[in-house]
Amino acid sequence: MSASRAGRTDNADSTNSADSTDNADNADSTDSTAAPVHHLSHRRDLAVRAAVRQGLVDERQPVAGLLDVAALRERAAALRAAFDDVSAPGTTALHAFAVKAASLVPVLRLLRDAGLGAEVASPGELALARAAGVPPERIVLDSPAKTTEELREALRLGVAVNADNPQELARLDALVPEFDQQPPIGLRVNPQLGAGSINAMSTATATSKFGVPLRDAGAREEVRRAFLARPWLSRLHVHSGSQGVPPELMAEGVAAGHELAEEVNAAAGRRQVTGIDIGGGLPVDFTTDEPADDFAAYAALLRRRVPGLFDGRYALVTEFGRALAAKAGTVLARVEYTKSAGGRAIAVTHAGAQTAVRTVFAPDAWPLRVLTYDAAGGVKTTSGARGVVQDVAGPCCFAGDLVATGRELPELAPGDLVALPDTGAYYFSTPFGYNSLPRPGVYGFTVDRSGEVRFATVRRAQTLAEIVAEAGGAHDDALTALR
């Protein structure tokens, strides 16, 4: 598919209309103050039909990511409003989007323009944030494995750093004197509150790899000494949530961080800790399209549990990712074949582990809804009272490549489409290169009051030549030349 095919408009009741310039910035070219007039699900249905009409999904490109620009803006505005509503005048807040959740430069640019910063956890993510124009003072670097050069570069740029452990603090001891001015530098602590329903996603377990474990013998005193010995250490970072962790447990972690900040400041006899980074990890409800008030509810919970966080004495940093981006995304894929095995109907599609890796390998923890459309992009419904129990399989060459098992759906046929909603975070933006399947194209869209859909290319589909290049194609004889 040529890039020009994604810069078009489409109306649900008409054929393709006017061409428009197609580049990444087009994803942010509409009026950001205009309130969306369609519900999330209705916008998605219109976008699916338009994507088919415009050839964004066809035989040549059988899978694509669709990104609802209005949904991203809505979520960013809801986050900022939620914390503004519970904060005293003078409280400053940096809402740093977790880049790992949607590592796409146009997404970061859109969120930058919506007032958000960026939380990065690698040199690559830092490069993406900078490419999106996020100012260094609105970037936070987190990672449990930062190299000395990564730390030096962050300090040089003026990017805030959260150190993970005492050894990293020792590296910073050697680096900080190299710079006349330092960005905010913090220390991550783990309150060790226990796991949520998904152990692998829980960041505050007793043996978590992240941060200084506060309940280990002597650790709390070690943290106090670390701050008192380093006047430049001015933030505490505590991230106690992620998918499967209830907000109440997250709030307990934030309370532990605030309590420790108060202890450090009392021991120092001054306000040494001036900022608290509460991380992100607010869980997403993958079962519904209904609007969520989760940011408002969580901010209100924190206000009740940790009122001192909002009284203006501490600068506040958040690092939400999935909760901001998930609802904005849909993976759309063609059904290539249908068959039956052991009495079970199977629809073989082009959406599998290469884009829905978490759902395929941990289906109980990461179940996704499956929505069905006909070949023209119209919503497909059951012809009778019940659907057909089917497996929805992907294209990868292993038996477990299933995005849904035993799901009752309208009977699918070759050429139909399946859509996986709630996939704007950690799905099409971070694909899995199994079988050398190409990364799908990603297209942002807006829908106007008349139902007209406008697309812009966020990331074009990967070409076969690019796959070969990534696989060492330029060095094809490197091994045979070794003797």
N, C-alpha and C positions, 0 to 999 in steps of 0.2 A: 504494500500500500504506500503510495506517495504521501509525503507529509502534507501536501496541499489539500488532501481529502479530509483532513480533520479541522479545517478552519471554516466550516460551513454552518449554515443555520438550517433548521428543519422544524416543520410544524406537524403536529400529530395528524392533522387533517389535510395535508398538502404534500406535494413532492418537494425536493430540495429547492431552496431559494438562494438568496444572494451569497456570492463568495465573500470572504473576508480574509485579511492578512492572518497567517497562521504562524505564531511563534509562542514560546513559553509564556511571555508576558500577557498574552491574550487571556490566560486563565484568570487574570486579575483586572480585566479591562472594563468590566461592567460597574455600575454605580454601587459601591459598597454600602451605601446608606439605604438602598431600596429594600423594603421588607419582602421576603419571599411570599408569594401568594398561593403556592401549592404545597401540599403536605409532602413529606419526604418520600413516601411510597408512590405518590402520584408523579412526582418529578422523576423518580427512577423508571416508572413504566414509560413515560414519555421519552426518556433518554434511551431506553433499550430499543424502542421502535425507531427512533432517529438514528441510532448507531447502525442498525441493520440497513436502513435506507441509504445511509452515507457510506456504507462499505467499511465501517470500522471493525466489524466482525463479519468475515466471509470465509470462503474455502482457503484463501491464501493466508488470512490472519484469523484463525479460528478461536482465539481467546484474547480478551482485552480487559483492562481495568477502567472503570468509569468512576469519576470523582466529582461529587456534587459540591460545587463551589459555595453555594448558599449554605449548605450544611456545615462546612468548615467555618464560614464566617459566623454562623449562628452559635456554634460551640465556643469559638474564641470570645465572642461578646458575652455569652453566658458565664464563662469562667471569670472574666474580669468583673462583671457586675456582681457576681456572687461574693467575691472577696471584698469588693468596694463596699457592699452593703453592710458588712459586719465589722469594718475597720474604722477606728477612730481617725479624725482628721490628722494628717501628718504621717500616717503609716504608709510606707512605700512598699510596693510589691513588684517583683519581676516574675512574670509567668514565662518560664523558659520551656518551650516545647521540646519533648524528648525526640531528638532527630531519628533515633533508631526506629521509631514507630512508623515513620513515613519519610524515608531518606530520598526525597525528591526535591530538587532545588526550587521549582515553581511553588510547591507546597510551602516550603520555608519562607519564600518571598511573600506569599499571600498572608501567612500568619505574622510575618514581620510587619506588614502593612496594617494588620489587625491589632497591633500593639503587643505582640508576643516576642520573646527572645528565643534562645535555643540552648538546650542542654545537649552536650556532645560527649561521646565516650570513646573517641578514637581520632587519629589524625584525619582519616577520611571524612568523618562527620564534621569535624572542625572546618575542613576545606569546603564541604557542602554549605555550611552555615555562612561562611565568608562569601562564597559565590552568590548566595542569596541576598547579600548585602546586610546581614545582621551585624550591627556594630559590636566590636569586641567587648565593650562594657555590658552588653546584654547577652553574653555567652557564658555558660558555666561548663567547665570540663570535669567530668566524672569518669573514672575507670579504675578498676582494681589493679591495673598493670601498666601504669604510665612509665615510659622510659625517661631518663634524665633529659634527653633532647626534647621530648614532648613537653615536659615541665618547663624547660627553658623557653621554648617557643611560646607557650601560654603566657608566661610572665612578660616576655618581650612584647607580645601583642596587647597585653592588658586584659586577658581573659581570666575570669575568676576560676579558682582551682579548689576542689575538695579533695584533700589527701585522704587516702584509705587506711593508712596504718603507720606505726611509728617509724618503720624503715623509710617510708616515703617522706615523712617529716624530716628525717635526717638528710635526705637528698635536698629538700628545700632549704635546710639550714645552710647548705653550701651554695645554693643558687641565689637566694634572696639578696645577699650583699652585692650581687652583680648589677642590681637595678636600683636607681634612685627612688623610684616609686613602684609600689606593688599593687596589683589588683587585689580584691578580696580573696583571702585564703582561708579555707575552712578545714575541719576535720570531720570525717564521717564516723558516726557511732552506730552501733547495732543494739537496740534495746532488748533483743532476745525475748520477744513476746510470744513466739510460736508461729505455726504455719496456718494458712488458710486451707481452702479445699484443694488447692493445687500446690503440692509441696515444692515443685521445681520453680514456681513463680513467686514463692514467699521469700522475702528478703530479710526478714527479722527472726529467723529461726535460731536455735541455740548454736548451730554449727555453720551458719551462713558465711559465705566467703567475703561478704562485704563489711567493711568498717571495723572499728574497735568494739569487741563484745563487752558491753557494760556490766554484765552479771558475772563475768569471769573474775576470779580472785585477783584483787589489786588493780583491776582495769580502770575503775572509776577514778581512783587516786592518780593513776598514771595519766589519765586525760587532763585532770586538773593541773598536774605538774607540767605537762606539755604546753598548756596555754600560758601558764605563768612564766615559763622560760622563753616564750616567743611573743613579744609584744605585737608582732605583725599577724598573728593568728587571730582572726576576728569573726569567724563564722563557725556554727555547728550545723552539720548535715545529718539528718535522720530520715531514712526512707523505709517505711514499715509496711508498704502495701504493694499490691499488684493483683492481677486477675485472680479471683478466688478468695482474696483477703477482705473481710467485711470492714466497712468504714469505721465501725466502733474500735476495732483492733488497730487500724491505722491511726486513729485519734489518740489511742494510748501511747503509741510510739512518738507522736508529735509532743504529747505531754511530757514524756520522758526526756526528750531533747530540750524542751523549754526549761524543765526543772534543772537539768545539768547546766544550761546557760546561766541560770540564776546563781547556781553554786559557784561557777567559775568567776562570775563578776563579783560575788561577795568575797571570794578568796583574794581576788586581785585588788579589791577596794576601788574599783572603777568599772566603767562599762567597756570591758575588753571585747566581749562577744556582742557585736552590734547587729548581726544578722543571723537568721535561722532559716535553713533550707529544709523544707519538709518533704521534698521528693514528690513523687506522683503515685501512679499505681491504682487510681480509682477504678473499680471493676465496671465492666460494661455488660448490659443485659442484651444477650444475643438472640433473645426470643421474640423481640417486638420492634416495631417501628415507632411506637408511641414516643412523643417528646419526653425527655428525661429532665428532672430537676435536680440531678445528682450533684452538680457543682454547688447549687444553692443549699441543698440539704447537708452536704459535707462541710461547707463553710459555716453553716449555722451550728452543726455539731461541734466543730472546732471552737467556735466562739463560746459555747457553753462549757466545753471541757478545758480549754486553754485560753481563757480571756486575756491573759497577759501577752499573747501573741499578737493581739490587735490593738494594743493601747498606744502605739506609736514609738515605743522604745526599741523595737527591733525591726530592721528591714526584713521583709519576707520574700522568700524565693520558693516557687513551685516548679515541678518538672513533670507535668501531665503529658501523656502521649496518646495511648490507646483511647482514653476517654474523650480526647479531642477529635481524633481522626477516624475511628472505626466506623461510625454510622455514615460517614460521607462516602464510603467506597463500596463498589459492587464489582465482583469478578463475573464477567459474562463469557459464556463458552458455547460453542456448537455441539450438538449431539451428532457423533459421527456414525455410530452403529447402535442397534438394539438387538438383544439376544436373550436367551434363557439358559440357565444352568441349574440343574437340581430343582426345577420348579420355580426358581426365582428369576424374575425379569431383571435385566441389567442394561443400563444405558451407558455406553462408552462415550465419554465426552473429552474435551481438551482442557479441562480444569482438574488437576490432580495435585500430587505432592509438589510439583514444580512451582505452584503458586499458593497452595493451601497446606503447606508442610506441617503446621501444628495440628490441623484437623485430621490429616491422614495418619500421623504417627501417634497422636494422643486424642482419639475421637471422643472419649468420655469427658475429657477436660475442655475440649475446644469444639463442641458441636456447632455446626452452622445450619441455618435454614437453607432450603433449596426452593427457589422460585422457578416456575416454568413458563415458557413463552413459545409461541409457534414460530415457524420459519420467517414470518414477516415481522416478528417482534411484538405481536399481540399477546396479551395475557392468556395463558392456556388454562382452561378449567376442566373439571371432570364432566364426562357426558352423562354419568348416572349419579347415584347417591354416594358412591365411594370411588376412590381412585384405585390405582394398581400399586401393589407393594413392589418396590424396585430398589436395586442398588444403583447408585450413581458413581461410576468409576471414572478414573482419570486416564491419561495417556501413558503413564510411566510403566516401564516393563518390570513390575513386581506385583504379586497377587494382592498385596495390601493397599494398593493405590485406590482407595475409595474415599470419597468425601461424604457419602451417606450410605447407610446400610439398612435395608428393610424399611425404607421410607415410603409411606403411602402418598402417591403423587398422581396427577393426571398422566395417562399413558404417554410416554415419550416416543418419538419417532425420529429417524434420521433427518437432519436439517433443523430440528427444533433447537431451542436454546435453553440453557439453565443459567440461573443467576444465583450467585452466592453473596447475599447482602452482609453488611457490617464488616467488610473486609478492607476498609480504608487504612487500617493499621496492621503492620506485620504480615501482609499477604502479598499483593502484587508489587509492593515497593521493595520487598526483600525476597526475591525468588530463590528457589533452590535449583541448582544446575544439573539435576539428574537427567541422564540420557542425552545430555547436551541439547535439551529443549530450549528454544529461544525465550528470552525475557519478553513478556507481552507488552504491547503498547499500552500507555495510560493516557486517558483523555479526560480533561476537566470539562464540565458542562454547566451551563446556566439555562434556566427556563423562564421566559417572560410571561406576562399576564395572559397572553393569547395562547400559551402552550408551546410557543416556538422554542426549540432547543438550539443552543449554540455551543459548539465544541472548540476546544483548543488542545493541541498536543502538549502533554506534560512530559512524556517520554515516548519516543518512537519505538516500535517493535525492533528487537535485535535481529540483525541479519545473519545468514549462515556464514558469510565471510567474517563477520565479527566473532562468531563462535570459534571458527578455525584459528583466527588470530589469537584469541585468548588461550587456546589450547596449544600454543607454541608453533603455529604454522610457519612462522618466519625462521624457525630453527629445525626444520624437518629432518636434516641430516646430522644434527648435533651428536646423537648417540652413536650412529654408525661410523662417525669419523673418529671416535675414541678407540685407541688400540692399546 
